[in-house]
Amino acid sequence: MIMADIKWKIFPVAQNVRERDDEGGTMKFRKKPVIVEASRWFKSGDNPAVTEWQGYVEDRSCPDCNTLLSRHGSIRTLEGRHIVCCGDWIITGIKGEFYPCKPDIFEATYERVEG
């Protein structure tokens, strides 16, 4: 009886969500036009949301930018901590959360607005 109650609460929601189109392929989505605040990070102190990288560094290089990890920052996001590379954009999301964005992705996704 308890198991039936759990299934009833979970599955009706999942059955109404379409993850594929009628032919079984993926669907396309357009990002909603939302204005966000962003600034670039180059060194400690540039953005209060970014702290110094506290991870294991020694002589390891970043897999993204090939610079020593000791020259990186760290930021707490909704998904956990992320490494911030020199030149990354720090975006303030619509709920006040912060997250880093690589410059090429930022340029392809956002355009500057006045005000």
C-alpha positions as CSV (number, residue, x, y, z in Angstrom):
1,M,0.0,0.0,0.0
2,I,2.8,2.4,0.8
3,M,4.6,1.6,-2.4
4,A,1.5,2.3,-4.4
5,D,1.2,5.7,-2.8
6,I,4.8,6.6,-3.7
7,K,4.3,5.6,-7.3
8,W,1.2,7.7,-7.5
9,K,3.0,10.7,-6.2
10,I,6.0,10.4,-8.5
11,F,4.9,9.0,-11.9
12,P,2.1,11.3,-12.9
13,V,4.6,14.2,-13.0
14,A,7.2,12.2,-14.9
15,Q,4.6,11.0,-17.5
16,N,3.6,14.5,-18.4
17,V,7.2,15.6,-19.2
18,R,8.2,15.1,-22.8
19,E,11.9,14.6,-23.2
20,R,11.8,13.6,-26.9
21,D,9.6,14.7,-29.8
22,D,6.9,12.5,-31.3
23,E,9.5,10.7,-33.5
24,G,11.8,10.0,-30.6
25,G,14.4,12.6,-31.3
26,T,15.5,15.5,-29.1
27,M,13.7,18.8,-29.0
28,K,15.1,22.3,-29.5
29,F,14.9,25.1,-27.0
30,R,15.7,28.8,-27.1
31,K,17.2,30.4,-24.0
32,K,14.8,33.0,-22.5
33,P,16.0,36.6,-22.8
34,V,17.2,37.3,-19.2
35,I,19.5,40.1,-18.3
36,V,22.3,39.1,-16.0
37,E,25.2,40.9,-14.3
38,A,28.7,39.8,-15.1
39,S,32.3,40.8,-14.6
40,R,35.6,39.3,-15.6
41,W,38.0,37.8,-13.1
42,F,41.7,38.2,-13.5
43,K,43.2,38.0,-9.9
44,S,42.2,37.7,-6.3
45,G,40.1,40.6,-5.2
46,D,38.4,41.2,-8.6
47,N,35.1,39.7,-7.5
48,P,34.0,39.0,-3.9
49,A,32.4,35.7,-4.9
50,V,35.7,34.3,-6.0
51,T,38.1,33.1,-3.3
52,E,41.7,31.8,-3.7
53,W,42.0,28.3,-4.9
54,Q,42.5,26.0,-1.9
55,G,42.8,22.7,-3.7
56,Y,45.8,20.5,-4.1
57,V,48.0,22.4,-6.5
58,E,51.8,21.7,-6.2
59,D,52.9,22.0,-9.9
60,R,49.6,20.9,-11.5
61,S,48.2,22.8,-14.5
62,C,44.6,23.5,-15.1
63,P,43.0,21.3,-17.8
64,D,41.1,24.2,-19.2
65,C,43.8,26.9,-19.6
66,N,47.1,25.1,-18.9
67,T,48.1,27.6,-16.2
68,L,49.3,26.6,-12.8
69,L,46.3,26.0,-10.5
70,S,47.9,28.2,-7.8
71,R,47.0,31.2,-10.1
72,H,43.3,30.3,-10.1
73,G,40.3,31.2,-8.1
74,S,37.4,29.2,-6.7
75,I,33.7,29.9,-6.7
76,R,30.8,28.3,-4.9
77,T,27.9,27.6,-7.3
78,L,24.6,25.8,-6.9
79,E,26.4,22.7,-8.2
80,G,29.4,23.0,-5.8
81,R,32.8,24.6,-6.1
82,H,34.3,25.4,-9.5
83,I,37.7,26.5,-10.6
84,V,37.9,30.1,-12.0
85,C,40.5,30.7,-14.7
86,C,42.0,34.1,-15.5
87,G,39.7,35.9,-17.9
88,D,36.5,33.9,-16.9
89,W,33.3,35.8,-16.6
90,I,31.6,35.6,-13.2
91,I,27.8,35.7,-13.8
92,T,25.2,36.6,-11.2
93,G,22.2,34.4,-12.0
94,I,18.6,35.2,-11.7
95,K,18.4,33.9,-8.2
96,G,21.6,35.8,-7.0
97,E,23.8,32.7,-7.5
98,F,27.3,33.0,-9.0
99,Y,28.9,30.8,-11.6
100,P,31.9,31.1,-13.9
101,C,31.7,31.2,-17.7
102,K,34.5,30.7,-20.2
103,P,35.0,33.8,-22.4
104,D,34.2,32.0,-25.7
105,I,30.9,30.6,-24.3
106,F,30.0,34.0,-22.8
107,E,30.6,35.8,-26.1
108,A,28.4,33.3,-28.0
109,T,25.6,33.5,-25.4
110,Y,25.4,37.1,-24.1
111,E,25.4,40.5,-25.6
112,R,25.9,43.8,-23.7
113,V,22.9,45.9,-22.8
114,E,22.7,49.5,-21.8
115,G,21.8,50.4,-18.2
